């Protein structure tokens, strides 16, 4: 596996995104009635890589993997939870942000992928609040600097101790010559509505802002003396719980460990297979349709738990994408395929649509939404091949529409008696899975002429063959058996020869047409600006700020403005 040359701690050979609460080293999850408490108490010696300590509740990717897992478990395993308190287990320290030694020793690729994952996790908190009714209250008991304050910004409400020491800060520009990597600049002005000039001052001072000014400038929601802090937190938790839209009832379902085999040439799950061709720099991801029908009712779904096919596939696909993103840096392309009966996929989509008001179905829908979003912002060329035997219907058809390029075979292949490939649209393709900028993938595709979207919508439930799919604009090219192998091969070889930097920039620009949201701004700015700044000598050079931070020697900058 291609990592980045550094040595993982504890003899690990790859970065694993699978964990569960008994394995947490950095977070404690406690649930009491309708309130959960996530306490950040980072183990200094629990870094993902060797060579640094996670002091002052600073974090690396391993810390955030645990946080992402906890937030997902709260949604599925604790339907009664309406409020989540984010707290620190350290005295007079909330969180010092991303660990500077980790960043200074990281490759460019790891820094960018680290920031991408932390952004996805913070967006996940906001998604949970908006769509699951689990509201987040952050209790800042000390310094919340950089990524620590960005974590607080993802919450619905920030309470800060008024003790002369607690403060919030985004000191990346003056201290490190980089930008806040987890949406801080965007959330300060777009979410908290901080005045631009106030934000300019705030983001260019090292010491941060505390007390009354922090409230006046909307950096936090309220300050409370330590003597009354716990009472205020309890009061706010009751208020937020009373206003929550959380409709969970009964028992949650356990997010059991994935069945997974990792080899040098791929990954094998229950419903997802990943084949890695290192010479061609291609990972082929094949998704298998369910071999059985959906359960009769939501009780049957709940009984299946994590093995309910839509949830199982979503979790497996998510893990595969994350594994490839962080551990297989030389893979240039993700090729999506599918096998099985499209009718089974449609049946599960119909079940999901009919029961979408149920809390568990709601969580599954939003899990798929987040997985597809993760694919959208993954810096690999995305290709979907629709062939005989495939099952790109409904939810799985989103992988066709997410692709940078899609090819569909006309008719049958010589010697293959399987029925010609088809695409089937369901209600899931028309609003269930919006992208980061708020449009569905089909809305984005047909932005030039919305009537084309309605033409496609009129075909909902019909089996659409290759020629019709091309005419409707659902695939890039429909090819017959004579041309298929050569056309696909030439495309894959040509694409793999291009500069990865150029492709990353091009794909990121082309995937998100139309309006912007706070979420899409965060990712576009990460891709464009932080990606660039992370390679500049002023930040990462021998005399740059990341290298000289904490040494007592001032960084030396190339003062040219470009």
Helices and strands as residue ranges (DSSP letters): G 9-11, G 21-23, E 27-32, E 35-40, G 55-57, E 58-59, H 61-77, E 83-88, E 93-95, E 97-98, H 100-105, H 108-132, E 135-140, E 143-145, H 147-153, E 157-161, E 167-169, H 172-176, H 184-186, I 187-191, H 196-202, H 211-216, E 222-224, H 226-242, E 261-263, E 266-268, E 272-277, E 282-288, H 298-304, G 305-307, H 309-327, E 333-339, H 342-354, H 359-376, E 381-386, G 394-397, H 398-402, E 405-409, E 423-424, G 427-430, H 441-445, H 450-457, E 463-464, H 466-472, E 477-479, H 481-497, H 500-511, H 518-525, I 526-530, H 531-533, H 537-540, H 545-548
